[in-house]
Amino acid sequence: MKSWAVYIIVALVVVGVLYALSGKKFPQIPLDAAHQGLTAATVTDTNAACMGCHGPGKPNALKPNHPPKFSCFKCHKPKKRLA
């Protein structure tokens, strides 16, 4: 019985460590005037809305190694307002 408990604890620790290491942190959408009201719910074509400033040749263009740009809100979330 004791060996099963140790096995279960070790398995839970391994799963926990793998879960913690797998998480990616993506930059949040800032709460500035340029991004005011910009959410996945309010913008019908998020890619076009974002690429207006972050597209190729723009001042805030995405880096060349940025993954495919299908839906910005899939990875990037707006920052939370402090109450």
Phi and psi restraints in degrees (range 20) as a CNS / XPLOR table:
assign (resid 1 and name C) (resid 2 and name N)
       (resid 2 and name CA) (resid 2 and name C) 1.0 -66.0 20.0 2
assign (resid 2 and name N) (resid 2 and name CA)
       (resid 2 and name C) (resid 3 and name N) 1.0 -36.5 20.0 2
assign (resid 2 and name C) (resid 3 and name N)
       (resid 3 and name CA) (resid 3 and name C) 1.0 -67.1 20.0 2
assign (resid 3 and name N) (resid 3 and name CA)
       (resid 3 and name C) (resid 4 and name N) 1.0 -33.7 20.0 2
assign (resid 3 and name C) (resid 4 and name N)
       (resid 4 and name CA) (resid 4 and name C) 1.0 -65.8 20.0 2
assign (resid 4 and name N) (resid 4 and name CA)
       (resid 4 and name C) (resid 5 and name N) 1.0 -39.3 20.0 2
assign (resid 4 and name C) (resid 5 and name N)
       (resid 5 and name CA) (resid 5 and name C) 1.0 -64.5 20.0 2
assign (resid 5 and name N) (resid 5 and name CA)
       (resid 5 and name C) (resid 6 and name N) 1.0 -42.7 20.0 2
assign (resid 5 and name C) (resid 6 and name N)
       (resid 6 and name CA) (resid 6 and name C) 1.0 -64.0 20.0 2
assign (resid 6 and name N) (resid 6 and name CA)
       (resid 6 and name C) (resid 7 and name N) 1.0 -43.6 20.0 2
assign (resid 6 and name C) (resid 7 and name N)
       (resid 7 and name CA) (resid 7 and name C) 1.0 -59.5 20.0 2
assign (resid 7 and name N) (resid 7 and name CA)
       (resid 7 and name C) (resid 8 and name N) 1.0 -45.7 20.0 2
assign (resid 7 and name C) (resid 8 and name N)
       (resid 8 and name CA) (resid 8 and name C) 1.0 -64.9 20.0 2
assign (resid 8 and name N) (resid 8 and name CA)
       (resid 8 and name C) (resid 9 and name N) 1.0 -41.2 20.0 2
assign (resid 8 and name C) (resid 9 and name N)
       (resid 9 and name CA) (resid 9 and name C) 1.0 -63.9 20.0 2
assign (resid 9 and name N) (resid 9 and name CA)
       (resid 9 and name C) (resid 10 and name N) 1.0 -45.4 20.0 2
assign (resid 9 and name C) (resid 10 and name N)
       (resid 10 and name CA) (resid 10 and name C) 1.0 -62.9 20.0 2
assign (resid 10 and name N) (resid 10 and name CA)
       (resid 10 and name C) (resid 11 and name N) 1.0 -42.9 20.0 2
assign (resid 10 and name C) (resid 11 and name N)
       (resid 11 and name CA) (resid 11 and name C) 1.0 -61.9 20.0 2
assign (resid 11 and name N) (resid 11 and name CA)
       (resid 11 and name C) (resid 12 and name N) 1.0 -41.9 20.0 2
assign (resid 11 and name C) (resid 12 and name N)
       (resid 12 and name CA) (resid 12 and name C) 1.0 -65.7 20.0 2
assign (resid 12 and name N) (resid 12 and name CA)
       (resid 12 and name C) (resid 13 and name N) 1.0 -38.7 20.0 2
assign (resid 12 and name C) (resid 13 and name N)
       (resid 13 and name CA) (resid 13 and name C) 1.0 -65.6 20.0 2
assign (resid 13 and name N) (resid 13 and name CA)
       (resid 13 and name C) (resid 14 and name N) 1.0 -43.6 20.0 2
assign (resid 13 and name C) (resid 14 and name N)
       (resid 14 and name CA) (resid 14 and name C) 1.0 -62.3 20.0 2
assign (resid 14 and name N) (resid 14 and name CA)
       (resid 14 and name C) (resid 15 and name N) 1.0 -46.0 20.0 2
assign (resid 14 and name C) (resid 15 and name N)
       (resid 15 and name CA) (resid 15 and name C) 1.0 -62.6 20.0 2
assign (resid 15 and name N) (resid 15 and name CA)
       (resid 15 and name C) (resid 16 and name N) 1.0 -41.5 20.0 2
assign (resid 15 and name C) (resid 16 and name N)
       (resid 16 and name CA) (resid 16 and name C) 1.0 -62.4 20.0 2
assign (resid 16 and name N) (resid 16 and name CA)
       (resid 16 and name C) (resid 17 and name N) 1.0 -42.9 20.0 2
assign (resid 16 and name C) (resid 17 and name N)
       (resid 17 and name CA) (resid 17 and name C) 1.0 -65.5 20.0 2
assign (resid 17 and name N) (resid 17 and name CA)
       (resid 17 and name C) (resid 18 and name N) 1.0 -44.5 20.0 2
assign (resid 17 and name C) (resid 18 and name N)
       (resid 18 and name CA) (resid 18 and name C) 1.0 -62.5 20.0 2
assign (resid 18 and name N) (resid 18 and name CA)
       (resid 18 and name C) (resid 19 and name N) 1.0 -39.6 20.0 2
assign (resid 18 and name C) (resid 19 and name N)
       (resid 19 and name CA) (resid 19 and name C) 1.0 -63.7 20.0 2
assign (resid 19 and name N) (resid 19 and name CA)
       (resid 19 and name C) (resid 20 and name N) 1.0 -44.0 20.0 2
assign (resid 19 and name C) (resid 20 and name N)
       (resid 20 and name CA) (resid 20 and name C) 1.0 -64.9 20.0 2
assign (resid 20 and name N) (resid 20 and name CA)
       (resid 20 and name C) (resid 21 and name N) 1.0 -36.3 20.0 2
assign (resid 20 and name C) (resid 21 and name N)
       (resid 21 and name CA) (resid 21 and name C) 1.0 -77.6 20.0 2
assign (resid 21 and name N) (resid 21 and name CA)
       (resid 21 and name C) (resid 22 and name N) 1.0 -21.6 20.0 2
assign (resid 21 and name C) (resid 22 and name N)
       (resid 22 and name CA) (resid 22 and name C) 1.0 -82.6 20.0 2
assign (resid 22 and name N) (resid 22 and name CA)
       (resid 22 and name C) (resid 23 and name N) 1.0 -18.2 20.0 2
assign (resid 22 and name C) (resid 23 and name N)
       (resid 23 and name CA) (resid 23 and name C) 1.0 -70.5 20.0 2
assign (resid 23 and name N) (resid 23 and name CA)
       (resid 23 and name C) (resid 24 and name N) 1.0 133.9 20.0 2
assign (resid 23 and name C) (resid 24 and name N)
       (resid 24 and name CA) (resid 24 and name C) 1.0 -106.1 20.0 2
assign (resid 24 and name N) (resid 24 and name CA)
       (resid 24 and name C) (resid 25 and name N) 1.0 141.4 20.0 2
assign (resid 24 and name C) (resid 25 and name N)
       (resid 25 and name CA) (resid 25 and name C) 1.0 -104.0 20.0 2
assign (resid 25 and name N) (resid 25 and name CA)
       (resid 25 and name C) (resid 26 and name N) 1.0 122.8 20.0 2
assign (resid 25 and name C) (resid 26 and name N)
       (resid 26 and name CA) (resid 26 and name C) 1.0 -107.6 20.0 2
assign (resid 26 and name N) (resid 26 and name CA)
       (resid 26 and name C) (resid 27 and name N) 1.0 145.6 20.0 2
assign (resid 26 and name C) (resid 27 and name N)
       (resid 27 and name CA) (resid 27 and name C) 1.0 -59.3 20.0 2
assign (resid 27 and name N) (resid 27 and name CA)
       (resid 27 and name C) (resid 28 and name N) 1.0 142.4 20.0 2
assign (resid 27 and name C) (resid 28 and name N)
       (resid 28 and name CA) (resid 28 and name C) 1.0 -86.7 20.0 2
assign (resid 28 and name N) (resid 28 and name CA)
       (resid 28 and name C) (resid 29 and name N) 1.0 155.8 20.0 2
assign (resid 28 and name C) (resid 29 and name N)
       (resid 29 and name CA) (resid 29 and name C) 1.0 -76.1 20.0 2
assign (resid 29 and name N) (resid 29 and name CA)
       (resid 29 and name C) (resid 30 and name N) 1.0 125.1 20.0 2
assign (resid 29 and name C) (resid 30 and name N)
       (resid 30 and name CA) (resid 30 and name C) 1.0 -68.8 20.0 2
assign (resid 30 and name N) (resid 30 and name CA)
       (resid 30 and name C) (resid 31 and name N) 1.0 160.1 20.0 2
assign (resid 30 and name C) (resid 31 and name N)
       (resid 31 and name CA) (resid 31 and name C) 1.0 -97.8 20.0 2
assign (resid 31 and name N) (resid 31 and name CA)
       (resid 31 and name C) (resid 32 and name N) 1.0 56.7 20.0 2
assign (resid 31 and name C) (resid 32 and name N)
       (resid 32 and name CA) (resid 32 and name C) 1.0 -108.8 20.0 2
assign (resid 32 and name N) (resid 32 and name CA)
       (resid 32 and name C) (resid 33 and name N) 1.0 179.2 20.0 2
assign (resid 32 and name C) (resid 33 and name N)
       (resid 33 and name CA) (resid 33 and name C) 1.0 -62.6 20.0 2
assign (resid 33 and name N) (resid 33 and name CA)
       (resid 33 and name C) (resid 34 and name N) 1.0 -36.0 20.0 2
assign (resid 33 and name C) (resid 34 and name N)
       (resid 34 and name CA) (resid 34 and name C) 1.0 -66.6 20.0 2
assign (resid 34 and name N) (resid 34 and name CA)
       (resid 34 and name C) (resid 35 and name N) 1.0 -27.8 20.0 2
assign (resid 34 and name C) (resid 35 and name N)
       (resid 35 and name CA) (resid 35 and name C) 1.0 -107.6 20.0 2
assign (resid 35 and name N) (resid 35 and name CA)
       (resid 35 and name C) (resid 36 and name N) 1.0 13.0 20.0 2
assign (resid 35 and name C) (resid 36 and name N)
       (resid 36 and name CA) (resid 36 and name C) 1.0 -59.7 20.0 2
assign (resid 36 and name N) (resid 36 and name CA)
       (resid 36 and name C) (resid 37 and name N) 1.0 124.5 20.0 2
assign (resid 36 and name C) (resid 37 and name N)
       (resid 37 and name CA) (resid 37 and name C) 1.0 73.2 20.0 2
assign (resid 37 and name N) (resid 37 and name CA)
       (resid 37 and name C) (resid 38 and name N) 1.0 9.3 20.0 2
assign (resid 37 and name C) (resid 38 and name N)
       (resid 38 and name CA) (resid 38 and name C) 1.0 -89.8 20.0 2
assign (resid 38 and name N) (resid 38 and name CA)
       (resid 38 and name C) (resid 39 and name N) 1.0 101.6 20.0 2
assign (resid 38 and name C) (resid 39 and name N)
       (resid 39 and name CA) (resid 39 and name C) 1.0 -136.7 20.0 2
assign (resid 39 and name N) (resid 39 and name CA)
       (resid 39 and name C) (resid 40 and name N) 1.0 163.6 20.0 2
assign (resid 39 and name C) (resid 40 and name N)
       (resid 40 and name CA) (resid 40 and name C) 1.0 -60.4 20.0 2
assign (resid 40 and name N) (resid 40 and name CA)
       (resid 40 and name C) (resid 41 and name N) 1.0 -30.7 20.0 2
assign (resid 40 and name C) (resid 41 and name N)
       (resid 41 and name CA) (resid 41 and name C) 1.0 -76.2 20.0 2
assign (resid 41 and name N) (resid 41 and name CA)
       (resid 41 and name C) (resid 42 and name N) 1.0 -28.9 20.0 2
assign (resid 41 and name C) (resid 42 and name N)
       (resid 42 and name CA) (resid 42 and name C) 1.0 -95.9 20.0 2
assign (resid 42 and name N) (resid 42 and name CA)
       (resid 42 and name C) (resid 43 and name N) 1.0 -16.2 20.0 2
assign (resid 42 and name C) (resid 43 and name N)
       (resid 43 and name CA) (resid 43 and name C) 1.0 -110.8 20.0 2
assign (resid 43 and name N) (resid 43 and name CA)
       (resid 43 and name C) (resid 44 and name N) 1.0 123.3 20.0 2
assign (resid 43 and name C) (resid 44 and name N)
       (resid 44 and name CA) (resid 44 and name C) 1.0 -76.0 20.0 2
assign (resid 44 and name N) (resid 44 and name CA)
       (resid 44 and name C) (resid 45 and name N) 1.0 -39.0 20.0 2
assign (resid 44 and name C) (resid 45 and name N)
       (resid 45 and name CA) (resid 45 and name C) 1.0 -118.9 20.0 2
assign (resid 45 and name N) (resid 45 and name CA)
       (resid 45 and name C) (resid 46 and name N) 1.0 87.4 20.0 2
assign (resid 45 and name C) (resid 46 and name N)
       (resid 46 and name CA) (resid 46 and name C) 1.0 -63.0 20.0 2
assign (resid 46 and name N) (resid 46 and name CA)
       (resid 46 and name C) (resid 47 and name N) 1.0 -33.7 20.0 2
assign (resid 46 and name C) (resid 47 and name N)
       (resid 47 and name CA) (resid 47 and name C) 1.0 -62.9 20.0 2
assign (resid 47 and name N) (resid 47 and name CA)
       (resid 47 and name C) (resid 48 and name N) 1.0 -46.0 20.0 2
assign (resid 47 and name C) (resid 48 and name N)
       (resid 48 and name CA) (resid 48 and name C) 1.0 -67.2 20.0 2
assign (resid 48 and name N) (resid 48 and name CA)
       (resid 48 and name C) (resid 49 and name N) 1.0 -39.2 20.0 2
assign (resid 48 and name C) (resid 49 and name N)
       (resid 49 and name CA) (resid 49 and name C) 1.0 -62.6 20.0 2
assign (resid 49 and name N) (resid 49 and name CA)
       (resid 49 and name C) (resid 50 and name N) 1.0 -41.5 20.0 2
assign (resid 49 and name C) (resid 50 and name N)
       (resid 50 and name CA) (resid 50 and name C) 1.0 -76.9 20.0 2
assign (resid 50 and name N) (resid 50 and name CA)
       (resid 50 and name C) (resid 51 and name N) 1.0 -38.8 20.0 2
assign (resid 50 and name C) (resid 51 and name N)
       (resid 51 and name CA) (resid 51 and name C) 1.0 -69.8 20.0 2
assign (resid 51 and name N) (resid 51 and name CA)
       (resid 51 and name C) (resid 52 and name N) 1.0 -13.3 20.0 2
assign (resid 51 and name C) (resid 52 and name N)
       (resid 52 and name CA) (resid 52 and name C) 1.0 -59.9 20.0 2
assign (resid 52 and name N) (resid 52 and name CA)
       (resid 52 and name C) (resid 53 and name N) 1.0 -32.3 20.0 2
assign (resid 52 and name C) (resid 53 and name N)
       (resid 53 and name CA) (resid 53 and name C) 1.0 -113.0 20.0 2
assign (resid 53 and name N) (resid 53 and name CA)
       (resid 53 and name C) (resid 54 and name N) 1.0 -26.0 20.0 2
assign (resid 53 and name C) (resid 54 and name N)
       (resid 54 and name CA) (resid 54 and name C) 1.0 -109.0 20.0 2
assign (resid 54 and name N) (resid 54 and name CA)
       (resid 54 and name C) (resid 55 and name N) 1.0 11.3 20.0 2
assign (resid 54 and name C) (resid 55 and name N)
       (resid 55 and name CA) (resid 55 and name C) 1.0 -79.5 20.0 2
assign (resid 55 and name N) (resid 55 and name CA)
       (resid 55 and name C) (resid 56 and name N) 1.0 174.3 20.0 2
assign (resid 55 and name C) (resid 56 and name N)
       (resid 56 and name CA) (resid 56 and name C) 1.0 -58.5 20.0 2
assign (resid 56 and name N) (resid 56 and name CA)
       (resid 56 and name C) (resid 57 and name N) 1.0 135.1 20.0 2
assign (resid 56 and name C) (resid 57 and name N)
       (resid 57 and name CA) (resid 57 and name C) 1.0 81.3 20.0 2
assign (resid 57 and name N) (resid 57 and name CA)
       (resid 57 and name C) (resid 58 and name N) 1.0 -2.0 20.0 2
assign (resid 57 and name C) (resid 58 and name N)
       (resid 58 and name CA) (resid 58 and name C) 1.0 -87.2 20.0 2
assign (resid 58 and name N) (resid 58 and name CA)
       (resid 58 and name C) (resid 59 and name N) 1.0 160.1 20.0 2
assign (resid 58 and name C) (resid 59 and name N)
       (resid 59 and name CA) (resid 59 and name C) 1.0 -59.7 20.0 2
assign (resid 59 and name N) (resid 59 and name CA)
       (resid 59 and name C) (resid 60 and name N) 1.0 -34.0 20.0 2
assign (resid 59 and name C) (resid 60 and name N)
       (resid 60 and name CA) (resid 60 and name C) 1.0 -110.1 20.0 2
assign (resid 60 and name N) (resid 60 and name CA)
       (resid 60 and name C) (resid 61 and name N) 1.0 43.1 20.0 2
assign (resid 60 and name C) (resid 61 and name N)
       (resid 61 and name CA) (resid 61 and name C) 1.0 -62.8 20.0 2
assign (resid 61 and name N) (resid 61 and name CA)
       (resid 61 and name C) (resid 62 and name N) 1.0 148.0 20.0 2
assign (resid 61 and name C) (resid 62 and name N)
       (resid 62 and name CA) (resid 62 and name C) 1.0 -68.5 20.0 2
assign (resid 62 and name N) (resid 62 and name CA)
       (resid 62 and name C) (resid 63 and name N) 1.0 152.2 20.0 2
assign (resid 62 and name C) (resid 63 and name N)
       (resid 63 and name CA) (resid 63 and name C) 1.0 -68.9 20.0 2
assign (resid 63 and name N) (resid 63 and name CA)
       (resid 63 and name C) (resid 64 and name N) 1.0 152.1 20.0 2
assign (resid 63 and name C) (resid 64 and name N)
       (resid 64 and name CA) (resid 64 and name C) 1.0 -60.3 20.0 2
assign (resid 64 and name N) (resid 64 and name CA)
       (resid 64 and name C) (resid 65 and name N) 1.0 -25.9 20.0 2
assign (resid 64 and name C) (resid 65 and name N)
       (resid 65 and name CA) (resid 65 and name C) 1.0 -89.4 20.0 2
assign (resid 65 and name N) (resid 65 and name CA)
       (resid 65 and name C) (resid 66 and name N) 1.0 7.9 20.0 2
assign (resid 65 and name C) (resid 66 and name N)
       (resid 66 and name CA) (resid 66 and name C) 1.0 -66.0 20.0 2
assign (resid 66 and name N) (resid 66 and name CA)
       (resid 66 and name C) (resid 67 and name N) 1.0 137.4 20.0 2
assign (resid 66 and name C) (resid 67 and name N)
       (resid 67 and name CA) (resid 67 and name C) 1.0 -62.3 20.0 2
assign (resid 67 and name N) (resid 67 and name CA)
       (resid 67 and name C) (resid 68 and name N) 1.0 171.2 20.0 2
assign (resid 67 and name C) (resid 68 and name N)
       (resid 68 and name CA) (resid 68 and name C) 1.0 -51.1 20.0 2
assign (resid 68 and name N) (resid 68 and name CA)
       (resid 68 and name C) (resid 69 and name N) 1.0 143.4 20.0 2
assign (resid 68 and name C) (resid 69 and name N)
       (resid 69 and name CA) (resid 69 and name C) 1.0 -102.0 20.0 2
assign (resid 69 and name N) (resid 69 and name CA)
       (resid 69 and name C) (resid 70 and name N) 1.0 63.8 20.0 2
assign (resid 69 and name C) (resid 70 and name N)
       (resid 70 and name CA) (resid 70 and name C) 1.0 -84.1 20.0 2
assign (resid 70 and name N) (resid 70 and name CA)
       (resid 70 and name C) (resid 71 and name N) 1.0 -42.0 20.0 2
assign (resid 70 and name C) (resid 71 and name N)
       (resid 71 and name CA) (resid 71 and name C) 1.0 -151.7 20.0 2
assign (resid 71 and name N) (resid 71 and name CA)
       (resid 71 and name C) (resid 72 and name N) 1.0 106.8 20.0 2
assign (resid 71 and name C) (resid 72 and name N)
       (resid 72 and name CA) (resid 72 and name C) 1.0 -60.5 20.0 2
assign (resid 72 and name N) (resid 72 and name CA)
       (resid 72 and name C) (resid 73 and name N) 1.0 -37.1 20.0 2
assign (resid 72 and name C) (resid 73 and name N)
       (resid 73 and name CA) (resid 73 and name C) 1.0 -76.6 20.0 2
assign (resid 73 and name N) (resid 73 and name CA)
       (resid 73 and name C) (resid 74 and name N) 1.0 -3.8 20.0 2
assign (resid 73 and name C) (resid 74 and name N)
       (resid 74 and name CA) (resid 74 and name C) 1.0 -68.7 20.0 2
assign (resid 74 and name N) (resid 74 and name CA)
       (resid 74 and name C) (resid 75 and name N) 1.0 -36.0 20.0 2
assign (resid 74 and name C) (resid 75 and name N)
       (resid 75 and name CA) (resid 75 and name C) 1.0 -108.9 20.0 2
assign (resid 75 and name N) (resid 75 and name CA)
       (resid 75 and name C) (resid 76 and name N) 1.0 -38.1 20.0 2
assign (resid 75 and name C) (resid 76 and name N)
       (resid 76 and name CA) (resid 76 and name C) 1.0 -98.1 20.0 2
assign (resid 76 and name N) (resid 76 and name CA)
       (resid 76 and name C) (resid 77 and name N) 1.0 127.6 20.0 2
assign (resid 76 and name C) (resid 77 and name N)
       (resid 77 and name CA) (resid 77 and name C) 1.0 -115.1 20.0 2
assign (resid 77 and name N) (resid 77 and name CA)
       (resid 77 and name C) (resid 78 and name N) 1.0 149.3 20.0 2
assign (resid 77 and name C) (resid 78 and name N)
       (resid 78 and name CA) (resid 78 and name C) 1.0 -65.3 20.0 2
assign (resid 78 and name N) (resid 78 and name CA)
       (resid 78 and name C) (resid 79 and name N) 1.0 146.3 20.0 2
assign (resid 78 and name C) (resid 79 and name N)
       (resid 79 and name CA) (resid 79 and name C) 1.0 -64.7 20.0 2
assign (resid 79 and name N) (resid 79 and name CA)
       (resid 79 and name C) (resid 80 and name N) 1.0 150.9 20.0 2
assign (resid 79 and name C) (resid 80 and name N)
       (resid 80 and name CA) (resid 80 and name C) 1.0 -82.8 20.0 2
assign (resid 80 and name N) (resid 80 and name CA)
       (resid 80 and name C) (resid 81 and name N) 1.0 138.0 20.0 2
assign (resid 80 and name C) (resid 81 and name N)
       (resid 81 and name CA) (resid 81 and name C) 1.0 -77.1 20.0 2
assign (resid 81 and name N) (resid 81 and name CA)
       (resid 81 and name C) (resid 82 and name N) 1.0 139.8 20.0 2
assign (resid 81 and name C) (resid 82 and name N)
       (resid 82 and name CA) (resid 82 and name C) 1.0 -79.8 20.0 2
assign (resid 82 and name N) (resid 82 and name CA)
       (resid 82 and name C) (resid 83 and name N) 1.0 136.1 20.0 2
